[in-house]
Amino acid sequence: MTGKLKEPRIVVEPPGPRAREVIEKDRMYLMQSFARWYPLVVDRAEDYVVYDVDGNAYIDLNAGIAVLNVGSTNPAVVEAAASQLRRFTHYSLTDFYYEVAVRLAEKLVGIAPVEKPAKVFFTNSGAESIEAALKASRYSTGRQYIVAFLGAFHGRTMGALSLTASKPVQRLGFSPLLPSVVHVPYPYPYRCPFAAEEPGECGEMALGFVEEWVLGKLVDPSEVAAFVFEPIQGEGGYIVPPDNFLPGLEKLARRHGILLVADEVQTGFCRTGRRFAVEHWGVKPDIVALAKAIAGGLPLGAVVGSDKAMTIRPGGHATTFGGNPVSSAAAIAAIDYMERERLCDRAARLGEKTLKRLKEAMDETSMIGDVRGKGLMIGVELVKSRETKEPASRELAEVLMRLFKRGYLVIGAGVSTIRISPPLTIDEEALMNAVEAIIEEVKRLERERD
Ligand SMILES: Cc1ncc(COP(=O)(O)O)c(C=O)c1O
């Protein structure tokens, strides 16, 4: 048991010989549509420690992209999944019934921050949850327009991609996408798209833009089905909006009968120190889209919405694997574990400590332009200089590669932001060692450059 490893253990410089073999075959047999940060080839993992195929042990600050909130191979999740695997592996909710999915749905309705009574629709991924949320919004309102935000990431299927706007390469070559989608600026306090003096003003101006320019000049509100938003933008750069923004968006939505759809695919399940990120602002969406951490690493997604938003009639929407019994059993175990171990509180406490140290580090290097986040969803934006705020994208890639070679797994978000999103179970000392390693590598790069 190496669950309490405090530092990485690198025995062969990665990628080692076995890793190189796997990567060569990957290139031969897999469509190369992924943009990978470094050549990690995973062999196994335990909690927050990942082992590669050459025997190196890494400290994980990725959680498999915000999925392994309860840690990898969490024993409670493994046991629940294994026991369900032995009972039955699949029997399609689309045409039949089974209890484990109903038990999970009841649990999700209990914890989701939506108005009750509420209903669940199960999917297999985040993108599919967004698809379901889009269909439910259009169907229940009879309206066709969707307002989404620049910088957003909602997935890659055609409907979800139509809302995604975090990097042009994600859309390049796939148009035409869904019509009737309008993108508006997201209030990004460090780089406010409006000439605002402070974050609150940035939030107000973003809301004013939607009200005055979009609803006032482009689309009558009676044709807008939903505002779809990430409470904290993930892939777009770990961007926390100003405090007035989401409550203001909720008011605007209510005034016009527009549904609020919160994409909590990345922010959900205690990642930000609350079960769901909208709870930081007391906002109650009509629909929340979920996936990633929901089932402790098994594939599952869900949409939870108030009864008035979840009205699609029989035959109107379904998917063969949605609510798979093994994933559902794993999800029940993961959610119970999260509650039992008070992972939300743990994420909040460790997140505050991490933020504090990273903010202090701004006195040690001028390459950190901004540090932000909630819970263990933390972004460290690298800039070439604090005066110009010019994004340091190449430097970001170099820092991440160096951290990888030292045994720390961390990737980027947005243009030049280090994204810190470890398992919420990570050992405190291991986390703080990783944070020091990040600071050291940024400082080293700055020294080499100067
Ligand atoms: C906020 C958000 N929504 C949707 C998705 C899409 O999820 P998936 O990759 O499971 O389709 C992601 C994935 O990163 C995400 O971060």
The ligand as an SDF file (V2000), in Angstrom:
LIG
                    3D

 16 16  0  0  0  0  0  0  0  0999 V2000
  -17.9470   21.5990  -17.9970 C   0  0  0  0  0  0  0  0  0  0  0  0
  -17.9010   20.4240  -18.9200 C   0  0  0  0  0  0  0  0  0  0  0  0
  -19.0010   20.0850  -19.6020 N   0  0  0  0  0  0  0  0  0  0  0  0
  -19.0150   19.0340  -20.4410 C   0  0  0  0  0  0  0  0  0  0  0  0
  -17.8870   18.2750  -20.6450 C   0  0  0  0  0  0  0  0  0  0  0  0
  -17.9230   17.1220  -21.5910 C   0  0  0  0  0  0  0  0  0  0  0  0
  -17.8310   15.9300  -20.8820 O   0  0  0  0  0  0  0  0  0  0  0  0
  -17.4190   14.5810  -21.6340 P   0  0  0  0  0  0  0  0  0  0  0  0
  -15.9850   14.6890  -21.9890 O   0  0  0  0  0  0  0  0  0  0  0  0
  -17.7030   13.5090  -20.6110 O   0  0  0  0  0  0  0  0  0  0  0  0
  -18.2940   14.4590  -22.8260 O   0  0  0  0  0  0  0  0  0  0  0  0
  -16.7120   18.5910  -19.9540 C   0  0  0  0  0  0  0  0  0  0  0  0
  -15.4840   17.8120  -20.1640 C   0  0  0  0  0  0  0  0  0  0  0  0
  -14.3930   18.2100  -19.8670 O   0  0  0  0  0  0  0  0  0  0  0  0
  -16.7180   19.6980  -19.0730 C   0  0  0  0  0  0  0  0  0  0  0  0
  -15.6170   20.0570  -18.4000 O   0  0  0  0  0  0  0  0  0  0  0  0
  1  2  1  0
  2  3  1  0
  2 15  2  0
  3  4  2  0
  4  5  1  0
  5  6  1  0
  5 12  2  0
  6  7  1  0
  7  8  1  0
  8  9  2  0
  8 10  1  0
  8 11  1  0
 12 13  1  0
 12 15  1  0
 13 14  2  0
 15 16  1  0
M  END
$$$$
